[in-house]
Amino acid sequence: MEFRILAKSKKSRARVGILKTFHGEIETPALVPVATQAVVKTLTAEEAKEAKCQILIANTFHLHLKPGEKIIKSAGGLHKFMNWPQPLMTDSGGFQVFSLGFGKDFSTGKILKSNILTYEVNKLEITRGQQPKLLRITNDGVYFRSPIDGKEIFIGPKESIKIQQDLGADIIFAFDECTSPIADKKYTKKSLERTHRWAVQSLKAKNYKLKTQSLFGIIQGGKFKDLRIQSARFIGSLPFDGFGIGGEFGDDKKIMMKMIDWVVG
């Protein structure tokens, strides 16, 4: 993978560039439409191309559930399976640690006020050692319950990377925990330590003979400035091909912009 900067703003840190992947080039900045189960909802692959989509992101957890990475691999990989010859990304399954866990328990999203009334916020807090109702987070990985048949599914860094390599996207991500916007600092700090260990394990699990895939690390740390900066420095020190800013994004979009500024500052 290569990234080339074409122009930089004189007023801000905005820039225009070209990201080159095995399946084509992407003009950045770019919107990445979500193709959760290998399809953008309501759009065919042809319609997504007509809409000028340059790259899509599919969901590792849900594709693992059905049809399964073995079937997709036997079909020639995710690109052929979904009839999308252009660049693809797959997440690590880390978002489902939140969405199927504390996100479901408390009906919260990554930005708090979009999902919950202000007066209820002070009543809710996730503390260190607390576990979601429908999954179990350990230092080794996460035990999920399949929403299809209720079977227990374990995904850790090694499992996530193996699934993503079998799917065959151009850009894959390290396994992490996306924390809730109502997690307190002690919980977030413990989660961040776990995510950092998983980042190192994800790098070790990658098959470097696969030259068509690039592995990105994910910065976490919640709404806490010192943890965000700590994560940016730690993940940035590792030999990833690129980086994503993950996790919850506070109470509103103004706070989200501040949190992003901590990471890139």
N, C-alpha and C positions, 0 to 999 in steps of 0.2 A: 504494500500500500504506500502511496505517496501523497503528500499534501503540499500544494504550492500556493503561496499568497500572491494575488495579482494586484491588489490595491489596499491601502490603509487610510482610514479617516484621519484628518488632521485635528478634528475636534473631539474624537472619542477613540475607544479601542476597537471600533467596528472595522471589519475587514472583509474583503471578497477573495475567495480562493477556489481552487479546484482540488477535489479529493479523488484520487485515482484508485479504483479497486479492480479486482480481477474481471468483474462483469460490467465495467464501464466507469465513466467519470461523473462526478456530482458537482454541480456549481453550488458553492456555499456563500451565504447561509441558505439552508434549504429546509422546507417542511418535510417531515417524515411521516406519511400516513400509516395508520395502524392496520395491519392485516393479521389480526389475532389468530385465526385458524386457517392461515394461508390464503386469505381473501379479504379485500377491503369491503366492508359491508355495503351492499347495494350496488357495487361496481364490479364489472368483469375486469380481467387483466387488461384487455384492450381499452376499456373505458378509462382505466387508471392511467394508461399511457397517453391517451388523448387529453387527459386533464393535466398533462405535463409533470406527473409524478416522476421523480428521479430515483427514489429509493423508498423501500417499504420496510417496516419492522414487524416480524411475526413473533408469536408468543411461545416460548420454549415449553412452559408448563402445560399449556392446553394442547399443543401438538404432541407432547409426550403421552397425554391421556388418549387422544385420538387424532389421527389414525395410528400414531406411534412413529418414532424416528426410524425404526427398522423398515417399515413399509415405505416411508418417504425416501430413505436411502436406496432401497431396491428399485424405486421408480426413477432413479437418476439424480436424486437430490431435490431440495426445496424449490430451486428455480424451475426445474422441469415439472415438478409436481403441481405447481401453481401457475405454470405457463407465464413466468415472469423472467425474461432474460437479462434484466437490468439488476443493479446492486440490491442486496438484501441485508438486513440486520436481524439478529434474534436477541431477545433479552435473555437474562440468566435464570429467570424464575424468581428472582428476588422481590419483584413487585407483588407477587402472589403471597409472599410471606406476610405482607401488610394487608393486601386486599381481602384475602381469605382468612386473615387472622384478626388483629385488632381493628382493622378497617371495617370488617363485617360486624364485629362485636359492638362497636360504638357508632356505626353508621357514619363514619367520617371518611373524607377523601384526602388527597395530598395537600389541598388548600382548605383550611378548616371551615371558614365561613360559608363556603359554597355548599356545605352539607349539614351544618348544625347551627342552631340558633345561638346568638351571643350569650344570652343569660344562662345557657346550659354548660358553657365552656368550663366555668370555674368548678363545676361539680365533677368533672372528669379528669383523671390523670392516671397514666400508666407508670408504675414504679418498678424499680429493679427487682428481678425475680418473678415478675408477673408473667403469666402465660395466656395466650389466646385460648378460646374455648374449643376451636375446631382444628388446631394444629399445635405441634410442640416444637419449640426452637431449642436446639442443643448446640454445644460448641462444635460438633462435627457436621451439623446440617439440620434440616427441617423435616419433620414427619407430618405430611399432609394427609387429609382424608379426601379421596377422590369424590368430587361432586357428582360423578356419574353412578358409581356403584358402592361408594363408601369404603373401598379398600384403602389400606394404609400405603402411602407412597413416601419413600425417603429420597430427598435430593440434597446433596452437599456439593462442594466445589468440584470434586472429581466427576460426580454424576452429571452435573449441569454442563460441564465442558464436553463430556462424552456425547451427551444428547445433541448439543449445538454443533459439534463436529460432524455427527452423522446427518444432521439436517443440511449442513453445507452452506450457510450464509456467508457473505463476504466479511461481515463484522459481527463478532460475538462478544459477549460481556462476561466479566468475572461474576461469580455468585456472591450475593450480598444480602443484607436485610434492609429493606426500605422501612424506616421507622415511622411511627404515627406522629401527627402534629400535637398530640396530647401526651406524648412520652416525656417524662421528666428528665433532668440532666443525668441522674445516676443510671437510669435505664439506657439512655442514648449513648452514654460513655461506654457501658458494657457492650452494647450492640456494636458500637464502632470498633472496639477491640476485636470482636468476633469477625466483623466484616474485613478488617485488615488481615487477619490470619487467613481468611478465605481467599483474599486476593492473592496472597503468596502461594497458596495451595492451587489456585486456578492456573497460575503461571506454570507451576510444576506439572499440572495435569495435561496441559496443551501438547498436542502432537505437532512438533515443529517441522515435520516433514510435509505437512499440509501447507503449501506455500500460497494457497488461494484464500486463506482466512487470516484476519487480523483480530487480535484480542485487546479489548479495551478494559481499563480499570474504572471503577465507579467511586466517586467521592461522596461520602455521607457525613453525618455530624448533626443532622437536624437543624434546629433554629438557634443553636449555640455557636457563637462566633469562634471561640477558641477551639471547639471540636471541629468545625468546618475547616479552619486553617490548618489544624493538625492533620486532618485527613487529606487535604490537598497536598501538603508537603510529603506525607508518607506515600500515598498512591502515586504522586508525581515522581518519586524517587525510584519507583519500580520500572522494569523494562517493558511496559505495555506499549502497544502500537498507537494508542490514543486513549482519551479519557472522557467519561461522562459525568455529569453532575446529577446525583440521584437523591432520593429521599423525599421527605415532606418539604413543603415550601411555605410554612407559616400560616398566618391568619388571612392574608390577602396578597394581591399581586405586587403591591408596593414593598411589602416585606420580602417577597420572593426575589425582587430585583436587588435588594440589599444583601440577601444571602448569597446570590450569585456573585455579587461584587466582592464579597469576602474571599471567595474561592479563586477568582481570576486576578485579584488585586496584587 
